[in-house]
Amino acid sequence: MMLSIFAFASMQKIEQKICNKILLSIFKEKRFIKVWSNSRSSFENLKDEKFLFVEISDQADILIVDHYEDILADKPIFVKKYHLLRKYKDRTIGGFYWQKGRPNIIFLKSNLKKYNIKLPDEFSRYVEESR
């Protein structure tokens, strides 16, 4: 039991570091990054003074999506589950999800281009044509 608590805590810490790094890299020119999310865990995982959480998706720079729901705002979406890449295929710029106990990162080239998002070179190996 104790080992599983430590494993979960370290997975959460890894997720926090990766998601923070991705968002801060994507929006490095912005003084504040307005984030909307449909999950409470995103609020807990994103720890940086640059993040401002908004309640209305249209006001956000990026939407962090943890579960499917009908989202009308035409904003870039970053998903937290693999199956959501397809659900939001026209707006998903990328995602971070766990698969077989390992972290996975993916970015979709066409949507990065659509939203004029330039990734740092260190993320180029995670860019794919489409899903």
N, C-alpha and C positions, 0 to 999 in steps of 0.2 A: 504494500500500500504506500509506504513512504517513498519508495523508488519511483512509483508512478506520479506522485505529486512533484518530485524533483524533475522528472522528465517533462511533465506538462509545463512547469515553470520555465524550464530552459527553452522549450519550443516557443512559448509566448515571448520570451526575451529575443530569440532569433527573429521571430515574426516582426516584432517591434523595430528592431534595428534595420531589417531589410526594407520594410514599408516606409519608415522614416527616410532612409537613404534615397529610395526611389522618388518619393514625392519631393523631397528637398532638391534633388538633382533636376527633376523635370521643371520645377518652378523656381529655379535659383535666382531669377531676375526679380521675382516678386518679394515685396516686403512682408506680406502676409499671404498665406494660402488658405482660401476659403474652402472648407471641406464639408460635404453633406454625406451622411451615412445612414443606412437602414439597419445598423447593428450597433448596439451599445459597446461591443468589444472594440470597435474601431476607435471610439473615443478614448478608451483605456489604453490602446496600443500606440496611438500616435502621440508621442511626447516631444513636443518642441514648441517654443514660444511663437514660432511663425504660423502655427496652425490655428485657424479660427473656425470653429464649428458653427455651421448655419443650419437653421431649421427648414428653410425653403430651398429645394434643390436648384431652382432657377438662379439663386444667388451664389451658388458655389462655383469654384474653379474646377473642381473634380468631385465625382461621386464615387464613394467607396461602397460596394454592394456585396453583402454577405448572403443574401437570400433573394429569390425572385419576387418581384412585385412590379406592377405596371408603373414605370417611371416615364413621365412625359418630357422632362427637361432634356434639351439637346446639348448635353454637356459630356465631356469625356468620362468614361466609366472605368474604374479599376476594380476587378472582381477578386473575391476571396475564395471562390470555389471553381473548380475546373468546368463543371457543366454550365456555369453562367457565361462562359466565353461565347457559347452558341446562342444563349437566350438574348444577349445584348450585342450580337455580332456587328451591328452597324455603328455602335458607339464605344465598344470596349477597346481601350488603348492597350490593356494588358491585365495581368493578374498575378497574384501570389497565392499558392495553395500547397497543401501538404499531400504527398502521394507516397504510400508505403513508408511513412515515417521520415520522408525527406522533403525539404523545401524545394518548390519549383517556381520559377519565374518565367513569364512569357510576355512578349509585347507583339502587337499586331501592326505590321508595317503600314497597311492601308489606312487604319484609323489614326495612327500617329501622324501620318501625312495630312489627313482630313482636318485634324485639330492643330496642325502646324506645331507639333511637339518634337523637339530635337533631344534625343537621348545622348548622354555622355558616352564616349567610346567604350567604357567598361561594361555597358549593357548591350552592346551590339550583338553579342553571341546569343542573346535571348530573343532577338527579333525574328519573327516568322512572317511569311507572306500572308497566310490566312488560316482560318480554322473552319 
